[in-house]
Amino acid sequence: MNSQTLAALLLLALAPALGAVRVKQIEKTTLNDFQKGSFVNVSIDSEGRLSLGPRLKGIAGPEEEFFLSAAAAANGDLYLGTGHNAAVYRLTAAGKSELIFKGEQLDVYALLLTESGDVIAATSPNGRVVRIAKDNQASELFNPEEKFIWSLAEDAQGNILCAVGNSGAVYRISKAGSAENLLPAEDAHIVSLHVTADNAILAGSGDRGILYEIRERKVRVLYDSPLDEIKGIVSDGDGNIYFAAVKGLPAQPSAKEIEVGVTFDKGETVEKETIREKSMLYRLQPDGTVETVWSSAEELIYAVHYDSGSKTVIVGTGHAGRVYRVHADGTYEQVCVSDSAQVFRIVGRGAGYFLVGNNTAGITQVEAARNSSGTYFSEVFDARIQSRFGRLSWNAEAGKPSAVSFAVRLGNSEAPDRSWTAWSAPFTDPENSNINTPGYRFLQVKIALNAATPSEAPSLSGYRIHYLSDNLKPELGAILVQKPAERKPVLDTTPPPKYLHLSWEAADPNLDRLRYDLFLQKLPGNEWTLLRDNLPDKWFYLDCELFADGKYRLKIQANDGLDNPPALARTAARVTPPFIIDSTAPALSEFSAADGRVAFTASDEASAVALVQYSFDAKEWFPVLPEDRVGDSRLEKFSFQPVAAKNSRTLFIKVSDEFGNYKVFQKSI
């Protein structure tokens, strides 16, 4: 087994989801669980209940790069402002697309359909506010002499309100054409506008995240969000104001002219609370209390719309293109998932609403009625090991249980391809459906919801699949045999006086607990001797004094019998290269001393003579090199002239082998 494979298995040992070889479960019960899959005409709520979603109808739009603004008419017509072509289109309920305006600038970030039926368009950059009459004749209404025009609104008197940047302001344009700056803000951008039922003007800033109220020319701050931009403002029929705030993203210097959905950073001098959410939907109540009703740490809110039919706030997000319906009590549901990465605008009058998306640009009409059928496809589940998939169960709520059915397909490649099985026949029994298929690692689930009548409204609140992974044998990596000098003792242990430290790498693909049997063989050709059995640790002290000096091999055998019945238990073994056990000190022979020179032979039965020293007082020792200068053999000859201490006639010679075994010889000279 190579080091990469073993490392991967060791990482798996940290994953609590696998465990030993026993029956495991795939269980999906939460919104986050289901959001990993894909939805076709199916919604899911914040409690993880899957149900039939609203009817969706794709609308053929003009061939433009971006759809930046939208407005809906009571007769079902939809008006679109585009980028980077500064065009305005009317899409009729009959499916006809008509170009009604073409500006000289790049983008139309704001559109307004007035009560009189005129279309007001705002072009950027360095743009104008333009009135488009019913005969498609355009006339300039206002030149704010600003870089951007972000939002338009109409007050109760028919005045046009205009939010601008790079010098954040709100202008009121009278029917006579005069303009008045109602909010010379300290913010660089005012990006969202809304007129309340009592004709107050609400404005959201784009770089400080402040919600302003303008009432009878008096300005006050209603809320200072910890996020950077107030992305949308709507109101319900009970006096509550809903507004979204999003975290700013770093912008390129030219991004304000070419990017879709610009967000702005806080000024460096403004200190804000550090929070993890990217988006927050707030509710401002009539008494001035502000509370968070929805938030996300992963998704950015791009659009907010109040749906009077369901009395909920519709939130369009990116970059997964999800659309949420948020209820007054804070519960919510994922209504649908757009084919576009960002749901950039949501507009509507009466029942239903339009989703206007970008990346890629597209339009979807969301109707008030539910679908009669829908399908959910799970993500591909990886069992990591080929397995037998067994019982499938689920919780069906409301309607008839038979209105919910499951199908599965299986394979051994990460992505479904031709090697996978076909979808199974439908499973319809929520308690006693059995997949009963072995030999596959990957599985995908398909859930079908069907309603014979709209009142049935079938729903699903979670499912579970049982499976048993095939038991694979353990994996053994490198075995190290180390001398005391090479490896310090294991903490809180006392090794024998003379030992070798044995250690090895091991892991189990099933994350079973392993036990190890150690066997020792003296070379050449002796039988394997059981050294230790059922060892739980991946290390061992080998007491060298229990064995004769010589060459040996060690065999490690791992078994997973703790977590498997005997018939299914698996073992794996690995043998070391030969190594030496040596617990005996070297010997000294052929000693002679004449004419001031000393000669002798040092030898060891198992390992090399590593170090020879001499002394005249057994306190200060001096090294002696062998005749060939290199101490690397089991037999070495020495000849040297000791520097004798005055009047000393006793020579001490200390001979050590490479395992640290030594003996001191005392000679008279």
C-alpha positions as CSV (number, residue, x, y, z in Angstrom):
1,M,0.0,0.0,0.0
2,N,1.5,3.4,-1.0
3,S,1.7,6.3,1.5
4,Q,-1.1,8.3,-0.2
5,T,-3.6,5.4,0.1
6,L,-2.7,4.9,3.7
7,A,-3.0,8.6,4.4
8,A,-6.4,8.7,2.9
9,L,-7.5,5.8,5.1
10,L,-6.1,7.5,8.2
11,L,-8.1,10.6,7.3
12,L,-11.2,8.4,7.0
13,A,-10.6,7.3,10.5
14,L,-11.5,10.8,11.6
15,A,-14.9,10.7,9.9
16,P,-17.6,9.7,12.3
17,A,-20.1,9.0,9.6
18,L,-18.7,5.6,8.7
19,G,-18.0,3.6,11.8
20,A,-17.3,-0.1,11.9
21,V,-18.8,-2.6,9.5
22,R,-22.4,-2.7,10.7
23,V,-25.7,-1.5,9.2
24,K,-25.4,2.2,8.5
25,Q,-28.0,4.7,7.4
26,I,-28.4,7.4,4.8
27,E,-30.8,9.8,6.5
28,K,-32.1,13.0,5.0
29,T,-34.4,15.2,7.1
30,T,-33.3,18.8,6.9
31,L,-33.5,21.6,4.4
32,N,-29.7,21.6,4.1
33,D,-29.8,17.9,3.3
34,F,-32.2,18.3,0.5
35,Q,-30.6,21.4,-1.0
36,K,-27.7,19.3,-2.1
37,G,-30.0,17.8,-4.7
38,S,-32.1,19.2,-7.5
39,F,-35.7,20.2,-7.7
40,V,-38.3,19.9,-10.5
41,N,-41.6,21.5,-9.6
42,V,-40.9,20.8,-5.9
43,S,-40.5,23.1,-2.9
44,I,-39.0,22.5,0.5
45,D,-39.7,24.4,3.7
46,S,-37.4,25.3,6.6
47,E,-38.4,22.2,8.5
48,G,-37.2,19.9,5.7
49,R,-40.7,19.1,4.3
50,L,-40.7,18.4,0.5
51,S,-43.9,19.3,-1.3
52,L,-45.2,20.3,-4.7
53,G,-44.1,23.8,-5.8
54,P,-45.9,26.5,-7.7
55,R,-46.3,26.2,-11.4
56,L,-43.4,27.7,-13.3
57,K,-43.6,29.0,-16.9
58,G,-40.5,30.0,-18.8
59,I,-40.9,33.3,-20.7
60,A,-39.0,33.9,-23.9
61,G,-37.1,37.2,-23.5
62,P,-35.1,39.4,-25.8
63,E,-31.5,38.3,-26.7
64,E,-29.7,40.5,-24.3
65,E,-26.6,39.9,-22.1
66,F,-28.2,41.1,-18.8
67,F,-31.7,41.9,-17.5
68,L,-31.1,44.6,-14.9
69,S,-34.6,46.0,-14.1
70,A,-38.3,45.0,-14.5
71,A,-41.8,46.2,-13.9
72,A,-45.1,44.4,-14.2
73,A,-48.4,45.8,-15.5
74,A,-51.8,44.8,-14.3
75,N,-52.7,43.3,-17.7
76,G,-49.8,40.8,-17.4
77,D,-47.3,42.7,-19.5
78,L,-43.7,42.7,-18.3
79,Y,-41.2,45.5,-18.9
80,L,-37.5,44.8,-19.0
81,G,-34.5,47.1,-18.7
82,T,-31.3,45.5,-20.0
83,G,-27.5,45.8,-20.0
84,H,-25.2,46.5,-21.6
85,N,-27.4,47.7,-24.4
86,A,-29.6,50.2,-22.4
87,A,-32.7,48.9,-24.0
88,V,-36.3,48.6,-22.6
89,Y,-38.6,45.9,-23.8
90,R,-42.3,45.2,-23.4
91,L,-43.2,41.5,-23.2
92,T,-46.9,40.9,-23.6
93,A,-48.9,38.2,-21.9
94,A,-49.3,36.7,-25.4
95,G,-45.6,36.2,-25.6
96,K,-44.7,39.1,-27.9
97,S,-41.5,41.0,-27.3
98,E,-41.3,44.7,-28.4
99,L,-38.4,47.1,-28.1
100,I,-39.8,50.4,-26.8
101,F,-36.6,52.3,-26.0
102,K,-32.9,52.3,-26.8
103,G,-30.6,54.6,-24.8
104,E,-27.1,55.8,-25.4
105,Q,-25.7,54.5,-22.2
106,L,-24.9,51.0,-21.1
107,D,-27.5,49.9,-18.5
108,V,-31.0,50.4,-17.4
109,Y,-30.8,49.7,-13.7
110,A,-34.2,51.0,-12.8
111,L,-37.7,50.9,-14.3
112,L,-41.0,52.2,-13.1
113,L,-44.5,51.8,-14.4
114,T,-46.5,54.8,-13.3
115,E,-50.2,54.8,-12.3
116,S,-50.9,56.7,-15.6
117,G,-49.3,53.9,-17.6
118,D,-46.1,55.6,-18.6
119,V,-42.8,53.8,-18.3
120,I,-40.0,55.6,-16.5
121,A,-36.5,54.3,-17.3
122,A,-33.2,55.3,-15.7
123,T,-30.0,54.8,-17.7
124,S,-26.4,54.5,-16.4
125,P,-23.6,55.5,-16.3
126,N,-23.8,59.2,-16.7
127,G,-27.4,58.6,-17.6
128,R,-30.8,60.2,-17.6
129,V,-34.3,59.6,-16.3
130,V,-36.5,59.1,-19.3
131,R,-40.3,59.0,-19.7
132,I,-41.6,56.5,-22.3
133,A,-45.2,57.3,-23.3
134,K,-47.8,54.8,-24.4
135,D,-46.9,55.5,-28.0
136,N,-43.2,54.6,-27.2
137,Q,-42.1,58.2,-27.6
138,A,-39.3,58.9,-25.1
139,S,-38.5,62.3,-23.5
140,E,-35.9,63.2,-21.0
141,L,-37.5,63.8,-17.6
142,F,-34.4,64.5,-15.4
143,N,-30.6,64.7,-15.6
144,P,-29.2,64.2,-12.1
145,E,-25.6,64.7,-13.3
146,E,-24.7,61.6,-11.4
147,K,-22.8,58.4,-12.4
148,F,-25.6,56.0,-11.5
149,I,-29.3,55.9,-11.2
150,W,-30.2,52.8,-9.1
151,S,-33.9,53.0,-8.2
152,L,-37.1,54.7,-9.1
153,A,-40.5,55.0,-7.3
154,E,-43.7,57.1,-7.5
155,D,-45.3,58.8,-4.5
156,A,-49.0,59.4,-3.9
157,Q,-49.0,62.7,-5.8
158,G,-47.5,61.2,-8.9
159,N,-44.0,62.6,-8.3
160,I,-41.1,60.4,-9.5
161,L,-38.4,59.6,-6.9
162,C,-34.9,58.8,-8.1
163,A,-32.0,57.2,-6.1
164,V,-28.5,58.0,-7.3
165,G,-24.8,57.6,-6.8
166,N,-21.8,58.3,-6.7
167,S,-23.0,61.2,-4.6
168,G,-25.8,59.5,-2.7
169,A,-29.1,61.3,-3.0
170,V,-32.8,61.0,-3.5
171,Y,-34.4,63.4,-5.9
172,R,-38.1,64.1,-6.2
173,I,-39.2,65.1,-9.7
174,S,-42.5,66.9,-10.0
175,K,-45.0,66.5,-12.8
176,A,-43.9,69.9,-14.0
177,G,-40.3,68.6,-14.3
178,S,-38.6,70.4,-11.4
179,A,-36.3,68.3,-9.2
180,E,-35.5,68.6,-5.5
181,N,-32.9,66.7,-3.5
182,L,-34.7,65.3,-0.5
183,L,-31.7,63.3,0.9
184,P,-28.2,64.7,0.4
185,A,-26.8,61.6,2.1
186,E,-23.3,61.0,3.5
187,D,-23.5,57.7,1.6
188,A,-21.9,57.4,-1.8
189,H,-24.9,55.4,-3.1
190,I,-28.6,55.3,-2.4
191,V,-29.7,52.1,-4.1
192,S,-33.3,51.2,-3.1
193,L,-36.5,53.1,-2.7
194,H,-40.0,52.4,-1.5
195,V,-43.1,54.6,-0.8
196,T,-45.2,53.5,2.1
197,A,-49.0,53.5,2.3
198,D,-48.9,56.8,4.2
199,N,-46.6,58.3,1.5
200,A,-43.3,58.2,3.5
201,I,-40.2,57.6,1.4
202,L,-37.9,54.8,2.5
203,A,-34.4,54.8,1.0
204,G,-31.6,52.3,1.5
205,S,-27.9,53.1,1.2
206,G,-25.4,51.1,-0.8
207,D,-22.2,51.5,1.2
208,R,-23.3,51.9,4.8
209,G,-26.3,49.7,5.0
210,I,-28.6,52.4,6.4
211,L,-32.4,52.6,6.0
212,Y,-33.7,56.2,5.9
213,E,-37.1,57.6,6.2
214,I,-38.0,60.9,4.4
215,R,-41.3,62.3,5.6
216,E,-42.4,65.8,4.8
217,R,-38.8,66.7,3.9
218,K,-37.5,65.5,7.3
219,V,-34.9,62.7,7.2
220,R,-34.3,60.2,10.0
221,V,-32.4,56.9,10.2
222,L,-34.8,53.9,10.8
223,Y,-32.0,51.3,11.0
224,D,-28.3,51.0,10.7
225,S,-27.6,47.5,9.5
226,P,-24.3,45.7,10.3
227,L,-24.2,44.8,6.6
228,D,-23.2,47.0,3.7
229,E,-26.2,47.5,1.3
230,I,-30.0,47.7,1.7
231,K,-30.9,45.6,-1.3
232,G,-34.7,45.9,-1.4
233,I,-37.6,47.4,0.5
234,V,-41.3,46.2,0.5
235,S,-44.3,46.6,2.8
236,D,-47.3,44.4,3.7
237,G,-50.8,45.5,4.5
238,D,-50.3,45.6,8.2
239,G,-47.8,48.4,8.4
240,N,-44.7,46.2,8.5
241,I,-41.7,47.1,6.4
242,Y,-39.4,44.3,5.1
243,F,-36.0,45.2,3.8
244,A,-32.9,43.2,2.9
245,A,-29.3,43.9,3.7
246,V,-26.3,42.2,2.1
247,K,-22.6,42.0,2.8
248,G,-20.5,44.0,0.3
249,L,-18.1,42.3,-2.1
250,P,-14.7,43.7,-3.2
251,A,-15.3,45.6,-6.5
252,Q,-12.9,46.2,-9.4
253,P,-12.4,49.9,-10.2
254,S,-14.4,49.5,-13.4
255,A,-17.0,47.1,-12.0
256,K,-19.6,49.8,-11.5
257,E,-19.9,50.1,-15.2
258,I,-19.8,46.5,-16.2
259,E,-20.8,44.3,-13.3
260,V,-24.3,43.0,-12.6
261,G,-25.5,43.6,-9.0
262,V,-22.7,45.8,-7.7
263,T,-22.3,45.7,-3.9
264,F,-20.3,48.2,-2.0
265,D,-17.8,48.0,0.9
266,K,-18.2,49.9,4.1
267,G,-16.1,53.0,4.5
268,E,-12.9,52.4,6.4
269,T,-13.9,54.9,9.1
270,V,-17.1,53.1,9.8
271,E,-16.8,50.4,12.4
272,K,-19.5,47.7,12.2
273,E,-20.3,44.6,14.1
274,T,-18.6,41.5,12.6
275,I,-21.2,38.9,11.6
276,R,-21.0,35.8,9.5
277,E,-24.2,36.3,7.5
278,K,-24.0,37.4,3.9
279,S,-27.7,38.4,3.8
280,M,-30.4,39.3,6.3
281,L,-34.1,40.1,5.8
282,Y,-35.4,42.4,8.4
283,R,-38.9,43.4,9.5
284,L,-39.5,46.9,10.8
285,Q,-42.7,46.9,12.8
286,P,-45.1,49.9,13.2
287,D,-43.7,50.5,16.7
288,G,-40.2,50.9,15.3
289,T,-38.9,47.5,16.4
290,V,-36.6,45.8,13.9
291,E,-36.1,42.0,13.9
292,T,-34.4,39.5,11.6
293,V,-36.8,37.1,10.0
294,W,-34.4,35.3,7.6
295,S,-30.7,35.2,7.1
296,S,-28.0,33.3,5.2
297,A,-24.3,32.8,5.6
298,E,-24.0,31.5,2.1
299,E,-26.4,33.3,-0.2
300,L,-26.8,36.9,-1.3
301,I,-30.2,38.5,-1.5
302,Y,-30.7,40.2,-4.9
303,A,-34.4,40.9,-4.9
304,V,-37.3,41.2,-2.5
305,H,-41.0,41.2,-3.4
306,Y,-44.2,41.1,-1.2
307,D,-46.7,38.6,-2.5
308,S,-50.1,39.8,-1.3
309,G,-51.8,36.6,-2.4
310,S,-49.8,34.4,0.1
311,K,-49.0,37.3,2.5
312,T,-45.3,36.4,2.4
313,V,-42.1,38.0,1.3
314,I,-40.4,36.5,-1.8
315,V,-36.6,36.6,-1.7
316,G,-34.5,36.0,-4.8
317,T,-30.8,35.0,-4.1
318,G,-27.6,34.1,-5.8
319,H,-25.4,32.4,-6.6
320,A,-27.5,29.2,-6.5
321,G,-30.5,31.0,-8.0
322,R,-32.8,30.0,-5.1
323,V,-36.1,31.7,-4.4
324,Y,-37.5,31.7,-0.9
325,R,-41.0,32.5,0.6
326,V,-40.6,33.9,4.1
327,H,-43.7,34.0,6.4
328,A,-44.4,36.5,9.1
329,D,-43.5,34.0,11.8
330,G,-40.0,33.5,10.4
331,T,-40.7,30.1,8.8
332,Y,-39.8,29.9,5.2
333,E,-39.6,27.6,2.2
334,Q,-37.6,27.3,-0.9
335,V,-40.1,27.9,-3.6
336,C,-38.0,27.0,-6.6
337,V,-34.5,27.1,-8.1
338,S,-33.9,29.3,-11.1
339,D,-31.9,28.3,-14.1
340,S,-30.0,31.6,-13.6
341,A,-27.3,32.0,-11.0
342,Q,-28.9,35.2,-9.6
343,V,-32.5,36.0,-9.2
344,F,-32.0,39.6,-9.9
345,R,-35.5,41.1,-9.9
346,I,-38.9,39.9,-8.7
347,V,-42.0,41.8,-9.9
348,G,-45.7,41.1,-10.0
349,R,-49.2,42.5,-9.7
350,G,-52.0,40.4,-8.6
351,A,-51.6,36.6,-8.4
352,G,-48.1,35.3,-9.1
353,Y,-44.9,37.1,-10.0
354,F,-42.0,37.1,-12.4
355,L,-38.5,36.1,-11.7
356,V,-35.9,37.9,-13.7
357,G,-32.5,36.2,-13.6
358,N,-28.9,36.7,-14.7
359,N,-26.0,34.4,-15.5
360,T,-27.7,33.4,-17.6
361,A,-30.4,36.0,-18.4
362,G,-33.8,34.4,-18.2
363,I,-37.4,35.1,-17.1
364,T,-39.7,32.7,-15.2
365,Q,-43.4,33.3,-14.3
366,V,-44.4,31.8,-10.9
367,E,-48.1,31.1,-10.9
368,A,-50.3,31.0,-7.8
369,A,-51.5,27.4,-8.5
370,R,-49.5,24.3,-7.4
371,N,-48.1,21.7,-9.7
372,S,-49.9,18.4,-9.8
373,S,-46.6,16.5,-9.9
374,G,-42.9,17.1,-9.2
375,T,-39.6,15.3,-8.9
376,Y,-36.7,15.6,-6.6
377,F,-33.2,14.2,-7.4
378,S,-30.8,13.7,-4.5
379,E,-27.1,14.2,-4.7
380,V,-25.0,11.1,-5.4
381,F,-24.4,9.3,-2.1
382,D,-20.9,7.8,-1.7
383,A,-20.8,4.7,0.6
384,R,-17.0,4.8,0.1
385,I,-17.0,1.0,-0.2
386,Q,-19.1,-1.3,-2.3
387,S,-22.2,-2.1,-0.2
388,R,-25.5,-3.9,0.0
389,F,-28.3,-1.4,0.1
390,G,-31.3,-2.6,2.0
391,R,-34.5,-1.1,3.5
392,L,-35.8,2.3,2.3
393,S,-38.3,4.1,4.5
394,W,-39.8,7.6,4.6
395,N,-42.3,9.8,6.3
396,A,-45.2,10.9,4.1
397,E,-47.4,13.6,5.5
398,A,-50.8,14.9,4.3
399,G,-52.6,13.4,1.3
400,K,-52.3,9.8,0.4
401,P,-49.0,8.0,1.2
402,S,-49.1,6.4,-2.3
403,A,-48.8,9.9,-3.8
404,V,-45.1,9.7,-2.8
405,S,-42.9,7.2,-4.5
406,F,-39.1,6.5,-4.6
407,A,-36.8,5.1,-7.2
408,V,-33.0,4.5,-6.9
409,R,-30.1,3.9,-9.3
410,L,-26.7,2.6,-8.4
411,G,-23.2,2.5,-9.8
412,N,-19.5,2.3,-9.1
413,S,-18.4,5.6,-10.8
414,E,-18.7,8.9,-9.1
415,A,-21.0,10.4,-11.7
416,P,-24.0,8.5,-13.1
417,D,-23.1,7.2,-16.6
418,R,-24.0,4.2,-18.7
419,S,-22.3,1.8,-16.3
420,W,-25.0,2.7,-13.6
421,T,-28.2,0.7,-13.3
422,A,-31.4,2.0,-14.7
423,W,-33.8,3.7,-12.3
424,S,-35.6,1.0,-10.2
425,A,-39.3,0.4,-10.3
426,P,-41.1,2.8,-8.0
427,F,-41.1,2.0,-4.3
428,T,-44.5,3.0,-2.7
429,D,-44.5,1.4,0.7
430,P,-43.0,3.9,3.2
431,E,-42.3,1.1,5.7
432,N,-41.4,-2.0,3.8
433,S,-39.6,-1.0,0.6
434,N,-36.4,-3.0,0.1
435,I,-33.7,-2.1,-2.4
436,N,-31.8,-5.3,-1.7
437,T,-28.9,-4.7,-4.1
438,P,-25.3,-5.5,-3.4
439,G,-22.0,-4.6,-5.0
440,Y,-22.4,-0.8,-5.5
441,R,-20.6,2.1,-3.9
442,F,-22.7,5.0,-5.2
443,L,-26.5,5.6,-5.0
444,Q,-28.9,8.3,-6.1
445,V,-32.5,8.7,-5.1
446,K,-35.4,10.1,-7.1
447,I,-38.6,11.1,-5.3
448,A,-41.9,11.7,-7.2
449,L,-44.8,13.6,-5.7
450,N,-48.2,13.4,-7.4
451,A,-51.5,14.9,-6.5
452,A,-54.7,13.7,-8.1
453,T,-56.4,16.9,-6.9
454,P,-54.8,20.1,-5.5
455,S,-56.3,19.4,-2.1
456,E,-54.2,16.3,-1.6
457,A,-50.9,18.2,-1.4
458,P,-48.6,15.2,-0.7
459,S,-45.5,16.0,1.2
460,L,-42.4,14.2,2.5
461,S,-40.5,14.9,5.7
462,G,-37.4,12.8,5.4
463,Y,-36.2,9.4,4.3
464,R,-33.8,6.7,5.4
465,I,-31.8,4.0,3.6
466,H,-30.1,1.2,5.4
467,Y,-26.9,-0.3,3.9
468,L,-24.1,-2.7,4.9
469,S,-20.6,-2.1,3.5
470,D,-18.6,-5.0,2.3
471,N,-15.9,-5.8,4.8
472,L,-12.5,-5.1,3.3
473,K,-9.2,-6.3,4.8
474,P,-7.1,-4.0,6.9
475,E,-4.3,-2.0,5.3
476,L,-0.7,-2.2,6.7
477,G,1.9,0.4,5.9
478,A,5.6,0.7,6.7
479,I,7.0,-1.2,9.7
480,L,9.9,0.5,11.5
481,V,12.4,-1.3,13.7
482,Q,14.4,1.3,15.6
483,K,17.2,1.2,18.1
484,P,16.9,3.2,21.4
485,A,19.2,5.8,20.0
486,E,16.9,6.3,17.0
487,R,13.6,6.5,18.8
488,K,12.8,7.8,22.3
489,P,10.5,5.6,24.5
490,V,6.8,6.1,24.3
491,L,5.5,8.5,26.9
492,D,4.4,6.9,30.2
493,T,6.1,3.6,29.5
494,T,9.2,1.9,30.8
495,P,11.1,-0.1,28.1
496,P,13.3,-3.1,28.9
497,P,17.0,-2.3,29.5
498,K,17.9,-3.6,26.0
499,Y,15.1,-3.2,23.4
500,L,14.1,-2.4,19.9
501,H,11.2,-0.1,19.3
502,L,8.7,-1.6,16.8
503,S,6.0,0.6,15.1
504,W,3.8,0.4,12.1
505,E,1.1,2.2,10.1
506,A,-2.3,0.6,9.8
507,A,-5.8,1.6,8.9
508,D,-9.1,-0.1,8.0
509,P,-11.2,0.9,5.0
510,N,-14.4,0.2,7.1
511,L,-13.0,2.0,10.1
512,D,-13.1,-1.2,12.1
513,R,-11.1,-1.4,15.3
514,L,-7.9,-3.4,14.7
515,R,-5.8,-5.8,16.8
516,Y,-2.4,-7.0,16.0
517,D,-0.5,-10.3,16.3
518,L,3.3,-10.1,16.2
519,F,5.5,-13.0,15.0
520,L,9.3,-13.3,15.0
521,Q,11.5,-15.5,12.8
522,K,15.2,-16.2,13.3
523,L,17.1,-16.4,10.1
524,P,17.8,-18.5,8.2
525,G,14.8,-20.6,7.9
526,N,13.4,-21.0,11.5
527,E,9.7,-21.2,12.3
528,W,7.7,-18.1,13.0
529,T,7.2,-17.7,16.8
530,L,4.2,-15.8,18.2
531,L,5.7,-12.8,20.0
532,R,2.4,-11.1,21.1
533,D,-1.2,-11.5,20.2
534,N,-4.3,-9.2,20.3
535,L,-2.2,-6.1,20.7
536,P,-4.3,-2.9,20.5
537,D,-1.4,-0.5,19.9
538,K,0.6,0.2,16.8
539,W,3.9,-0.1,18.7
540,F,5.8,-2.6,20.8
541,Y,9.1,-2.9,22.8
542,L,11.0,-6.0,21.7
543,D,13.1,-7.2,24.7
544,C,16.4,-8.1,23.0
545,E,17.7,-10.1,26.0
546,L,15.0,-12.7,25.5
547,F,16.4,-13.7,22.1
548,A,19.7,-15.0,20.8
549,D,21.8,-12.6,18.9
550,G,21.4,-12.8,15.1
551,K,19.2,-11.8,12.1
552,Y,15.4,-11.9,12.4
553,R,12.3,-10.9,10.5
554,L,9.1,-9.6,12.1
555,K,5.6,-10.2,10.8
556,I,2.6,-8.0,11.8
557,Q,-0.8,-9.4,11.3
558,A,-3.8,-7.1,11.6
559,N,-7.4,-8.3,12.1
560,D,-10.8,-6.6,12.4
561,G,-12.4,-9.3,14.4
562,L,-13.6,-6.9,17.1
563,D,-16.2,-5.5,14.8
564,N,-17.1,-8.5,12.6
565,P,-18.4,-12.0,13.2
566,P,-15.7,-14.6,12.6
567,A,-17.0,-15.6,9.2
568,L,-16.6,-12.1,7.9
569,A,-13.5,-11.0,9.8
570,R,-10.5,-10.1,7.6
571,T,-6.8,-10.1,8.2
572,A,-3.7,-8.6,6.5
573,A,0.0,-9.2,7.2
574,R,3.3,-7.6,6.4
575,V,6.8,-8.8,6.9
576,T,9.9,-6.6,7.6
577,P,13.2,-6.9,5.9
578,P,15.8,-8.7,8.0
579,F,17.1,-6.9,11.1
580,I,19.5,-7.6,13.9
581,I,18.9,-8.5,17.5
582,D,22.0,-8.0,19.7
583,S,22.0,-7.9,23.5
584,T,25.6,-9.3,24.0
585,A,28.7,-7.2,24.4
586,P,31.6,-7.6,22.1
587,A,34.6,-9.8,23.0
588,L,38.4,-8.9,23.0
589,S,41.1,-11.3,21.9
590,E,44.7,-11.5,20.7
591,F,45.8,-8.8,23.1
592,S,49.5,-7.9,23.1
593,A,51.6,-5.1,24.6
594,A,55.2,-4.6,23.6
595,D,57.5,-1.6,23.0
596,G,54.8,0.9,24.0
597,R,52.3,-0.4,21.5
598,V,49.0,-2.2,22.2
599,A,47.3,-4.6,19.7
600,F,44.1,-6.6,20.0
601,T,41.1,-7.9,18.1
602,A,37.5,-6.9,19.0
603,S,34.6,-8.9,17.7
604,D,30.8,-9.2,18.1
605,E,28.5,-12.1,17.3
606,A,25.7,-10.1,15.7
607,S,26.5,-6.4,15.0
608,A,29.4,-4.2,14.1
609,V,32.1,-3.1,16.5
610,A,31.1,0.6,16.6
611,L,33.4,2.2,19.2
612,V,36.6,1.4,21.1
613,Q,38.1,3.6,23.8
614,Y,40.9,3.3,26.3
615,S,41.7,4.9,29.7
616,F,44.3,4.6,32.4
617,D,42.0,5.7,35.2
618,A,38.5,4.5,34.0
619,K,37.5,8.2,34.1
620,E,38.9,9.9,31.0
621,W,38.5,7.9,27.9
622,F,40.2,8.3,24.5
623,P,39.0,6.8,21.2
624,V,40.9,4.2,19.2
625,L,40.3,3.7,15.5
626,P,40.6,0.2,13.9
627,E,43.5,-0.5,11.5
628,D,41.2,0.1,8.5
629,R,40.1,3.4,10.1
630,V,36.3,2.5,9.8
631,G,34.4,0.7,12.5
632,D,31.9,-1.1,10.4
633,S,32.5,-4.9,10.8
634,R,31.8,-7.6,13.4
635,L,35.6,-8.1,13.7
636,E,38.0,-5.3,13.8
637,K,41.8,-5.2,14.5
638,F,43.4,-2.5,16.6
639,S,47.0,-1.4,17.0
640,F,47.9,1.9,18.8
641,Q,50.4,3.6,21.1
642,P,48.5,4.8,24.2
643,V,49.6,7.9,25.9
644,A,50.1,6.5,29.3
645,A,49.6,8.3,32.6
646,K,52.8,8.6,34.7
647,N,53.4,5.4,36.8
648,S,50.2,3.8,35.4
649,R,50.6,0.1,34.4
650,T,46.8,-0.8,34.0
651,L,45.0,-0.2,30.8
652,F,41.2,-0.1,30.5
653,I,39.7,-0.9,27.1
654,K,36.0,-0.3,26.5
655,V,34.5,-2.0,23.4
656,S,30.9,-1.2,22.2
657,D,28.8,-2.5,19.4
658,E,26.3,-0.6,17.3
659,F,23.4,-1.5,19.7
660,G,25.2,0.1,22.7
661,N,26.2,-3.2,24.3
662,Y,29.7,-2.8,25.8
663,K,32.3,-4.4,28.0
664,V,35.3,-3.0,29.7
665,F,38.5,-5.1,29.7
666,Q,41.4,-4.5,32.2
667,K,44.9,-5.3,30.9
668,S,48.4,-4.8,32.5
669,I,51.1,-3.3,30.3
